[in-house]
Amino acid sequence: QVQLVESGGGLVQPGGSLRLSCAASGFTFSSHAMSWYRQAPGKERELVATITSAGGSTNYADSVKGRFTISRENAPNKVYLQMNSLKAEDTAVYYCSTRAWGMRYWGQGTQVTVSS
């Protein structure tokens, strides 16, 4: 079955950096686009970044453009989110996600807290 396992979250000061990782299994990773979403307390889950299956194209939410970078390695099956110049408003649970067999799959999430 599809498994997505995020890691790398934590507490960081404003202006700091974190790198999130997501290990994927249970599907043909190299054939699927991958995305990072986030959900802050009391808010809806929002799309942060997407990368195509071969990694040739990326898209970002306006709020993170120029600060976050999504990347992937198709062997091993991992997707990353490099987050720089973090702000308090980036505080959220971050989820790795893909769509396969007509369904959207989610990891368990990793907490990112930006605070001094």
Secondary structure, DSSP 8 states (H G I E B T S, - for coil): --EEEEE--EEE-TT--EEEEEEEESS-GGGS-EEEEEE-TTS--EEEEEE-TTS--EEE-TTTTTTEEEEEEETTEEEEEEE-S--GGG-EEEEEEEEETTEEEE---EEEEE--
